[in-house]
Structure formats: structure tokens, C-alpha cells
Amino acid sequence: MAYSVLMSVYYKERAENLRTSVVSMMQQTVPPDDFVLYCDGPLGEELQSEIELLRVQYPQLNVVNCDENRGLGAALHEGLAYCRNEIIARMDSDDIAKPERMALSLRAMEEHHADIVSGAVEEFDGTADNVTCIRALPETDREIKKYVRRRNPFNHPSVTFRKKYALLAGSYQICPYFEDYWLWARMLQNGCRGYNIQQSILYMRGGENMYRRRGGLTYTGAALSFRRRMRRVRFCSLWDLMITSTAHIISGLLPNKLRMLFYSRILRK
């Protein structure tokens, strides 16, 4: 089954992380025939040089350049239009896919008649052999549609989805920090089926910096705005809104060390 990989990269990414991430997808047991790398704004010389080397090494790499940094939602919205295949595999520019990721994902889409598939991921700090926690999610479509009212039901870097249903739902939109969650909610609301592979299919870069981005007033404000948006389209109840908003406020205002514990000991369970 043919599929396209969709990845966005911006100037803060490290060249070595980008290479590792791209190669991990190119070396899948079921490799892609189309890989869209959307460059979200000007990149530094080191990143640009690495991309040129990757382009020579992998002819299926389609590099799309944008003159200004517009953010992840806009980048993925634009990048999706360049993907040639109906099946889209999302990938972040600093994570590492396991070799069987796509074989398992494509099989799950067929066997479970799913339109959105993700799998468990292993968060790591520094190197992939330093796994700090595993992010597993509800497996079945019924469980996912209950879970989504309060939590993101898919691990974004490991998601594979059907392009036509993403476009019918309005594609990725500008929704800071929650671009993927907002898309899944709309797709599920439209009747799409979800499934989560219970084994780990990807190593996801974690550490203090990732959790620091999930704290502070800017993130907390964005989270509360997103929750109100979910309520306006009647995707969740008033009680769901109150519970999730309270959790975001508590987590957002915690010191980073305590926030890491909050996620690893409570939210990852």
C-alpha cells in the first residue's frame, strides 16, 4: 500500500536529529514512495546542507520551502496538499520510527477498517536507549471516542491517516499546541474510525525541554482556548470542560520538575 510521509521542520531543529528521523522512515520494512518535507521558514546553513544531502540520497524526498515561519498548523495544512498518496504518515523531525512502524500501521488500517491509526511510543531523553516512559492509548474505536473528550487519543508522531477524511474535516488548522488533537476531534466527529496499536512503534524525544513547553501562561492560555473551542462545537460536555481546564491550569503552573512527574506518574497511566 503506497503512502506519503508528512514532516515539517524549522530553524531550531538539529541537523543530526533531522537525518536520524528521515532515515528511520526511509528504512521502513514498507518504505514510502513519497516524502514531503515542509521547511517552515528560513533554515540555518547546517540544516539546509543536511537536507540537500538527504535529497540526493533519497529521490522520493520532496522539499517544499516557505519564506516565513508560520507555525506547525499552517505548515502541515500546506504540506498535506503536496502529498501524492491517500495514506499519510505523520512524522516529527526529531523522533525515530521503529522499522516495523508502517507495516503494523497499514495492517491495522485494513484489519480494523480504521481511518486514523497510531501506536504506543517510548519517550526518551538524550538517546533512544534511555527510555523514560511509554505512552500507550486506548485501543478500540469505541474507547478512543470516549477518551477524546478529555485527552488526545493519538500519539501524533506515530499517526497514519486517510487524506480525504482529513480534508473533509478541514485539514490541519491554526490551533497552537493542539493542531493534531483538533483535527482528530473533527475527523472522529465526522464518523471516522480510530485504532491504536498497543505495541511501541516509535521513539519520541522527551526530556525537560519538551515538558517546559507545556507550562507557563502562554501554553495554559492556549490550552484553555482549545478546550472552549471543543465545547463550542459540542464535542465535549460542560463537565469535561471543567475537568480538563482545571488539569491544564494545575499542570501549566507547576514547576517543570513537578510537571514531568505529573505527566509520567498520572497522565501516562
VMD Tcl script that draws the C-alpha trace (Angstrom):
set ca {
  {0.00 0.00 0.00}
  {1.54 3.31 -1.10}
  {1.78 6.13 1.42}
  {3.26 9.61 1.82}
  {5.26 10.85 4.79}
  {4.46 14.37 6.01}
  {7.11 16.18 8.08}
  {7.62 19.84 8.99}
  {10.97 21.28 10.06}
  {12.01 24.72 11.26}
  {15.22 26.52 12.12}
  {15.53 25.29 15.74}
  {15.87 21.63 14.74}
  {19.28 19.96 14.92}
  {20.60 18.58 11.63}
  {21.59 15.24 13.16}
  {18.10 14.75 14.63}
  {16.50 15.51 11.27}
  {18.73 12.99 9.48}
  {18.01 10.25 12.02}
  {14.28 10.89 11.78}
  {14.14 10.93 7.96}
  {16.33 7.82 7.63}
  {14.16 5.92 10.13}
  {11.18 6.41 7.81}
  {13.08 5.76 4.59}
  {14.35 2.44 6.02}
  {10.93 1.08 6.98}
  {10.23 -2.54 6.07}
  {7.49 -0.97 3.93}
  {9.24 2.22 2.69}
  {7.44 5.33 1.37}
  {7.42 6.33 -2.29}
  {6.67 9.95 -1.38}
  {8.15 12.04 1.46}
  {7.08 15.68 1.84}
  {9.49 17.74 3.94}
  {7.97 21.17 4.54}
  {10.57 23.78 5.55}
  {8.65 26.20 7.76}
  {10.60 29.41 7.18}
  {14.33 30.01 6.53}
  {16.68 27.34 7.89}
  {20.26 27.68 9.00}
  {23.16 26.65 6.80}
  {23.76 23.38 8.66}
  {20.14 22.24 8.32}
  {19.97 23.30 4.69}
  {23.15 21.38 3.88}
  {21.80 18.27 5.57}
  {18.57 18.49 3.61}
  {20.49 18.71 0.34}
  {22.42 15.56 1.25}
  {19.18 13.76 2.11}
  {17.62 14.89 -1.16}
  {20.49 13.33 -3.13}
  {20.34 10.14 -1.07}
  {16.55 9.75 -1.32}
  {14.97 10.82 -4.64}
  {11.46 10.44 -3.19}
  {12.14 13.37 -0.82}
  {10.06 16.36 -1.94}
  {11.36 19.50 -0.19}
  {8.87 22.38 -0.01}
  {10.17 25.77 1.14}
  {8.20 28.54 2.82}
  {9.63 32.07 3.09}
  {8.40 32.66 6.65}
  {7.84 30.62 9.79}
  {4.07 30.17 10.06}
  {3.79 27.54 12.78}
  {3.01 23.83 12.77}
  {-0.70 24.04 11.94}
  {-0.18 26.15 8.83}
  {2.89 24.13 7.79}
  {1.04 20.80 7.94}
  {-2.01 22.30 6.21}
  {0.17 23.41 3.30}
  {2.35 20.29 3.31}
  {-0.63 17.94 3.13}
  {-1.57 19.43 -0.25}
  {1.78 18.22 -1.68}
  {1.31 14.60 -0.57}
  {0.60 12.37 -3.58}
  {-0.92 9.37 -1.80}
  {-4.19 8.80 0.03}
  {-2.46 7.33 3.09}
  {-0.46 9.88 5.12}
  {2.13 9.01 7.77}
  {2.98 11.89 10.09}
  {6.49 12.13 11.45}
  {8.24 14.71 13.62}
  {11.71 15.92 12.70}
  {13.34 14.74 15.93}
  {11.72 11.36 16.60}
  {12.77 7.86 15.48}
  {10.36 5.40 13.88}
  {10.87 1.71 14.53}
  {11.42 -0.35 11.35}
  {8.02 -2.09 11.55}
  {6.03 1.08 12.24}
  {4.43 1.37 8.81}
  {3.92 -2.36 8.24}
  {1.98 -2.54 11.52}
  {0.08 0.69 10.84}
  {-1.01 -0.24 7.33}
  {-2.08 -3.68 8.51}
  {-4.11 -2.13 11.34}
  {-5.87 0.24 8.94}
  {-7.02 -2.73 6.85}
  {-7.86 -5.16 9.63}
  {-9.78 -2.64 11.77}
  {-11.22 -0.54 8.92}
  {-9.58 2.45 10.57}
  {-9.13 5.96 9.17}
  {-6.70 7.10 11.91}
  {-4.10 4.76 13.41}
  {-1.35 5.43 15.91}
  {0.61 3.30 18.31}
  {2.35 3.35 21.65}
  {5.54 5.42 21.75}
  {8.57 5.30 24.02}
  {9.67 8.69 25.32}
  {13.42 9.03 25.58}
  {15.83 11.60 26.94}
  {19.11 12.14 25.07}
  {19.46 8.80 23.28}
  {16.85 6.22 22.32}
  {18.24 3.67 24.76}
  {17.32 5.99 27.65}
  {13.55 5.43 27.66}
  {11.81 7.36 30.43}
  {8.20 6.26 29.91}
  {5.81 4.61 27.47}
  {2.76 6.44 26.11}
  {0.06 3.86 25.41}
  {-3.51 4.83 24.49}
  {-6.95 3.17 24.28}
  {-7.10 0.55 21.53}
  {-10.58 0.37 20.05}
  {-12.70 2.92 18.21}
  {-15.29 2.94 21.00}
  {-12.65 3.53 23.68}
  {-11.00 6.25 21.58}
  {-14.27 8.15 21.06}
  {-14.85 8.21 24.80}
  {-11.27 9.16 25.62}
  {-11.06 12.03 23.09}
  {-13.50 14.19 25.06}
  {-10.79 14.82 27.65}
  {-7.46 13.61 26.23}
  {-5.68 13.45 22.89}
  {-6.44 9.88 21.70}
  {-3.47 9.51 19.33}
  {0.30 9.94 19.54}
  {0.83 12.47 16.75}
  {4.36 11.48 15.61}
  {3.16 7.90 15.09}
  {-0.15 8.67 13.34}
  {-1.18 7.33 9.92}
  {-4.44 8.65 8.46}
  {-6.54 8.88 5.32}
  {-6.01 12.16 3.50}
  {-9.53 12.50 2.08}
  {-11.13 12.40 5.52}
  {-8.65 14.90 6.92}
  {-9.52 17.27 4.07}
  {-13.26 16.75 4.60}
  {-12.76 17.77 8.24}
  {-10.93 20.95 7.21}
  {-7.35 19.63 7.38}
  {-4.84 20.92 9.92}
  {-5.73 24.38 11.19}
  {-4.02 27.06 13.28}
  {-4.63 25.90 16.85}
  {-1.39 26.44 18.80}
  {-0.09 23.32 20.59}
  {-3.26 21.36 19.70}
  {-3.22 21.24 15.88}
  {-3.36 17.46 15.76}
  {-5.88 16.99 18.59}
  {-8.26 19.46 16.91}
  {-8.01 17.58 13.61}
  {-8.66 14.17 15.21}
  {-11.66 15.54 17.09}
  {-13.23 16.82 13.87}
  {-12.47 13.64 11.95}
  {-13.96 11.44 14.69}
  {-16.96 13.72 14.94}
  {-17.49 13.18 11.20}
  {-17.65 9.42 11.72}
  {-14.04 8.34 11.12}
  {-12.84 5.21 12.90}
  {-9.72 5.13 15.05}
  {-7.38 2.42 16.28}
  {-4.26 2.35 18.46}
  {-1.60 -0.33 18.12}
  {-0.72 -1.46 21.63}
  {2.96 -2.12 20.99}
  {5.55 0.63 20.68}
  {6.19 1.75 17.08}
  {8.27 4.90 17.64}
  {10.81 6.55 19.92}
  {9.67 10.07 20.86}
  {12.12 12.69 22.08}
  {11.14 13.88 25.56}
  {13.16 15.41 28.38}
  {12.92 18.65 30.30}
  {12.61 20.90 27.25}
  {9.50 19.12 25.99}
  {7.74 19.47 29.33}
  {8.89 23.07 29.72}
  {6.99 23.90 26.52}
  {3.85 22.53 28.18}
  {3.97 25.01 31.02}
  {3.66 28.73 31.58}
  {0.94 31.24 30.85}
  {1.18 31.06 27.05}
  {0.64 27.31 26.90}
  {-2.04 27.36 29.60}
  {-3.93 30.12 27.79}
  {-3.77 28.18 24.52}
  {-4.99 25.03 26.27}
  {-7.97 26.80 27.82}
  {-8.84 28.39 24.48}
  {-8.73 24.97 22.80}
  {-10.99 23.45 25.44}
  {-13.55 26.22 24.95}
  {-13.40 25.58 21.19}
  {-14.16 21.90 21.79}
  {-17.14 22.87 23.92}
  {-18.47 25.36 21.34}
  {-18.77 22.61 18.72}
  {-20.47 20.39 21.33}
  {-17.68 17.84 21.23}
  {-17.48 17.63 24.99}
  {-19.75 18.31 27.97}
  {-19.53 21.20 30.39}
  {-18.19 18.74 32.97}
  {-15.46 17.62 30.54}
  {-14.55 21.28 30.01}
  {-14.28 21.91 33.75}
  {-12.17 18.81 34.41}
  {-9.73 19.38 31.55}
  {-9.40 23.12 32.17}
  {-8.58 22.52 35.82}
  {-5.94 19.93 34.88}
  {-4.35 22.34 32.37}
  {-4.21 25.15 34.94}
  {-2.61 22.93 37.59}
  {-0.11 21.39 35.16}
  {0.72 24.69 33.46}
  {1.58 26.46 36.68}
  {3.65 23.68 38.26}
  {7.46 23.92 38.33}
  {8.91 21.90 35.46}
  {10.22 19.04 37.64}
  {6.79 18.57 39.17}
  {5.14 18.86 35.76}
  {7.32 16.00 34.50}
  {6.21 13.88 37.45}
  {2.56 14.85 36.84}
  {2.76 13.62 33.25}
  {4.82 10.48 33.91}
  {3.05 9.31 37.07}
  {-0.54 10.35 36.28}
  {-1.16 11.26 32.63}
  {0.91 8.40 31.20}
  {-1.06 5.79 33.14}
}
mol new
graphics top color blue
foreach p $ca { graphics top sphere $p radius 0.5 }
foreach p [lrange $ca 0 end-1] q [lrange $ca 1 end] { graphics top cylinder $p $q radius 0.2 }
display resetview
